[in-house]
């Protein structure tokens, strides 16, 4: 025995509860109990009735098994068996007249047909001979013959439906299922419109879902379970790409139809028709870009207005799973239609830099950062730059580009952690010529003096001034007074530093006040055992390894309720990515209750329990420190604060800087 069954899709993360899929499965289960489990004879006719008629037919070679019963109550295999048995029938000595016995058989057949047609399963199944006006066109796809028929269809449905409903939304997915079932029924009907055989089962509609899935999620991996029993039992699971899963299944159905026709007891043509319809539907959405232009924005509007291009999500998912080739292909496809898509440019540029292709990587990164500098805040620009700063060869930027980026980062609300990068950008901009180069070096000097703590900082500031002096020609000469003033200030500080160093007695060092934490409000859009994907308020996404989370802090804050009612409590969750250093404070991702998306990651679980599970999972996966402590968080004992500033003061020793 050899058995292969889909068990689900690896790393499935849903943005919303799959209500349509759950409803369809529930209808199938309820209909199965009503039509199959509860009735003693689901089809209205039992095997004993048919066996009795067959035995009577075999008593004499001239007796005929009633054709109406053979057509409506027997399968093709059953009809062939009756013909074979009757060839060996012998006359009985005690047999009454053949005419009387045949009449009795015909009357018995009419009774069985009447009972059969009055059964729920028969009335609501699809029978081609009944024509175009019958309820079975819609109801057949929710009925099933037996437990294995039901469970098999639901298992394939589970594998294909969840991601489709999540990506396309409930109305569009419901339409795919119902219309796919209708098309599957039409394909079956077209083969033999006069057939009296009943057809039930969701497999035609499920085939439509599979056809759409194998194109829309071609690179997602379906987990296949296998059970092989030959001389020894072999069992286990293995992943297979969505395109291969759907393609192999469809190829098998086509082969079955080619070899055996539509007379296998399974509506093979319904499977083929449904699959082709689903694949064609997904192709239409891809060619017209309806999903990107209409479906995805509509879904995003319902969830707060943040639009995530499905092609970007698919490519990012491939990158998170380690399939860099698929991720690169996905980002490149997105850039063909949207050449200035900043997230795709940054992702590809980051990959190029990691792979050592500095020239290609810099071109993409520079283009994306230019676009962000024009329309995004300093926070958003730094949020995009920070993950790649270590690999970004800033000195290879063009001076004009470096000036533009430095100007975008050099604002009052800029993150403190960005100061070093801003200074480096000004230094690169100073390698050009003219007034812009001088202004860049002036600003680099000012930034270095503002944060100097060691003698080498003054040396670097002096180097900037020295680079600026030869450039004071033409329009740049207007900046001569500022350069002279900075030169004097650097000289004064150097002299002061030298004078202090002459003192033999050392004075105790005064510990500098801790820098304020940098808070990044965000929401969680992806959660796996190994990674966490967050989205900032401007829609930018970033994927973090779980090991990057150093600590998890939890606090309760009051939220104003309706007039006349006391304030209710809400919870804030901080994910600490860095404790900072001398020049910068801790770097913290702050997520409110809505941003945790607990109902998506823990569907059907009560909010309090879901949050407890989330904390337990995060602490287990990250090995992060728990604030205030692990035992308090596990017991649901969260500290209460009057404001976010008080929470930040408690955990980080100073109130947060504006983010």
Secondary structure, DSSP 8 states (H G I E B T S, - for coil): -EEEEEEEETT---SS--HHHHHHHHHHHHHHIIIIISSSSTTS--HHHHHHHHHHHTT-TT----HHHHHHHS-HHHHHHHHHHHTT----TT---HHHHHHHHHHHHHHHHHHHHHSHHHHTSEEGGG-S--THHHHGGG--SSHHHHHHHHHHHHHHHHHHHHHH-HHHHHHHHHHHHHHHHHHHHHH-TT---EE--SHHHHHHHHHHHHHHTTTSEEEEEEEEESSSEEEEEEEEEHHHHHHHHHHHHHHHHHHHTT-SSS-HHHHHHHHHHHHHHHHHHHHHTHIIIIIHHHHHHHTTS----HHHHHHHHHHHTT-HHHHHHHHHHHHHH-TT-HHHHHHHHHHHHHTT-HHHHHHHHHHHHHHHHHHS-HHHHHHHHGGGTTT--GGGS-HHHHHHHHHHH-STTS-GGGHHHHHHHHHHHTTS-HHHHHHHHHHHHHHHHHT--SHHHHHHHHHHHHHHHTT-SGGGGGGHHHHHHHHHHHHHHHHHHHHHHH-SS------------EEEEEEEEEE-SSEEEEEETTS-EEEEEGGG--EEEEEEEEE--STTS--EEEEEEEEEEE---SS---EEEEE-TGGG-HHHHTTTS-HHHHHHHHHHHHHHHH--EEES-HHHHHTT--EEESSHHHHHHHHHSS--B--
